[in-house]
Amino acid sequence: MPPSQIDSVPPRPSVPPLDEVIGFHPSIRFVVTARKDGKILDAVKRRGVVSLEPSSEMNTVTERFAIAGGLAHASDSYFGVPQAIIIKREKMVELLFPIEERLVIVSATPDFPLGKTSQLEKLLKRMVATDG
């Protein structure tokens, strides 16, 4: 399988906030920050993790997440601003956090403790605020 687009995102000289997210829980596989249109800004994966989707699908996947994040805002005036979107699958849990003008995508194994979502959100908000 060819490497994922996540593997080809050029690393910045230092991405300690993303590394801190990877260290939040051992089940976290990778973290992606993207613009609301789905363009990947930064990505970090846990050492030894292999992407489950082929490289050719990565743009489509992040674009779908961006659309999901946007659709969640349609009801903001009724229910408030989305804090997290959780997609639980057989092989993974995908957590989407629309924060400021970004979408932070966290991929974890199915054993990620969903009760820690609020703590993870706080960490991500701090990360985005620090990163500018």
C-alpha positions as CSV (number, residue, x, y, z in Angstrom):
1,M,0.0,0.0,0.0
2,P,1.4,3.4,-0.9
3,P,2.1,5.8,2.0
4,S,-0.8,7.9,3.1
5,Q,-1.0,11.7,2.4
6,I,-0.5,12.1,6.2
7,D,2.9,10.6,5.7
8,S,3.7,13.2,3.1
9,V,2.7,16.3,5.0
10,P,6.0,18.1,5.6
11,P,6.6,18.3,9.3
12,R,7.2,21.8,10.8
13,P,10.4,22.2,12.7
14,S,8.5,21.5,15.9
15,V,5.0,20.3,16.5
16,P,5.0,19.7,20.3
17,P,1.2,20.5,20.6
18,L,0.4,17.7,18.2
19,D,2.8,15.4,19.9
20,E,1.1,16.2,23.2
21,V,-2.2,15.1,21.7
22,I,-0.7,11.8,20.5
23,G,0.5,11.3,24.1
24,F,-3.0,12.0,25.6
25,H,-4.0,8.4,25.3
26,P,-2.2,5.3,23.9
27,S,-5.2,4.5,21.6
28,I,-4.7,7.7,19.6
29,R,-3.3,6.8,16.2
30,F,-3.0,10.2,14.5
31,V,-4.0,13.8,14.7
32,V,-4.7,16.1,11.7
33,T,-5.3,19.8,11.7
34,A,-7.1,21.0,8.6
35,R,-8.8,24.1,7.3
36,K,-12.5,24.0,7.2
37,D,-12.3,23.2,3.4
38,G,-10.4,20.0,4.3
39,K,-6.9,21.0,3.3
40,I,-4.4,19.4,5.7
41,L,-2.3,21.9,7.6
42,D,-0.4,19.6,10.0
43,A,-0.4,15.9,10.8
44,V,1.3,13.7,13.3
45,K,0.9,9.9,13.7
46,R,2.0,7.6,16.4
47,R,5.2,5.7,15.6
48,G,4.5,2.4,13.9
49,V,0.9,3.3,12.9
50,V,-0.1,2.4,9.3
51,S,-2.9,4.3,7.7
52,L,-6.0,2.3,7.1
53,E,-7.1,4.2,4.0
54,P,-5.1,4.3,0.7
55,S,-3.2,7.5,0.0
56,S,-5.5,8.2,-3.0
57,E,-8.4,8.5,-0.6
58,M,-6.9,10.8,2.0
59,N,-8.1,14.1,0.4
60,T,-11.6,12.7,0.0
61,V,-11.6,11.6,3.7
62,T,-10.6,15.0,5.0
63,E,-13.0,16.7,2.7
64,R,-15.8,14.5,4.1
65,F,-14.8,15.4,7.6
66,A,-14.8,19.1,6.7
67,I,-18.4,18.7,5.3
68,A,-19.5,16.9,8.4
69,G,-18.1,19.6,10.5
70,G,-19.9,22.2,8.4
71,L,-23.2,20.4,8.5
72,A,-23.0,20.2,12.2
73,H,-23.1,24.0,12.4
74,A,-26.5,24.2,10.6
75,S,-28.3,23.9,13.9
76,D,-26.1,26.2,16.0
77,S,-28.9,28.6,16.7
78,Y,-31.0,25.8,18.2
79,F,-28.5,23.6,19.9
80,G,-25.3,25.7,20.3
81,V,-22.0,25.3,18.7
82,P,-20.7,21.7,18.1
83,Q,-17.9,20.7,20.5
84,A,-17.2,17.3,19.0
85,I,-18.4,14.9,16.4
86,I,-17.7,11.3,17.2
87,I,-17.8,8.5,14.6
88,K,-17.4,5.1,16.1
89,R,-16.5,2.4,13.6
90,E,-15.5,-1.2,13.9
91,K,-11.8,-0.5,13.4
92,M,-11.5,3.0,14.8
93,V,-13.0,6.0,16.4
94,E,-12.8,9.3,14.6
95,L,-13.2,12.5,16.7
96,L,-13.8,15.7,14.9
97,F,-13.4,19.0,16.7
98,P,-14.4,22.2,14.9
99,I,-12.2,24.8,16.7
100,E,-12.0,28.4,15.4
101,E,-11.4,28.2,11.7
102,R,-9.9,24.7,11.8
103,L,-11.0,21.1,12.0
104,V,-9.0,18.9,14.3
105,I,-9.3,15.2,13.4
106,V,-8.2,12.6,15.9
107,S,-8.1,9.0,14.9
108,A,-8.0,6.3,17.7
109,T,-8.5,2.6,18.1
110,P,-12.0,1.5,19.2
111,D,-10.9,1.4,22.9
112,F,-10.5,5.1,23.2
113,P,-12.4,6.2,26.3
114,L,-15.2,8.5,25.0
115,G,-15.6,9.9,28.5
116,K,-12.2,11.7,27.9
117,T,-13.6,13.6,24.9
118,S,-14.0,16.8,26.9
119,Q,-10.5,16.7,28.3
120,L,-9.2,16.1,24.8
121,E,-11.2,19.0,23.5
122,K,-9.7,21.3,26.1
123,L,-6.2,20.2,25.1
124,L,-7.0,20.8,21.4
125,K,-8.4,24.2,22.1
126,R,-5.2,25.2,24.0
127,M,-3.2,23.8,21.1
128,V,-5.0,25.8,18.4
129,A,-4.9,28.9,20.6
130,T,-1.1,28.5,21.0
131,D,-0.5,27.7,17.3
132,G,-2.4,30.8,16.2
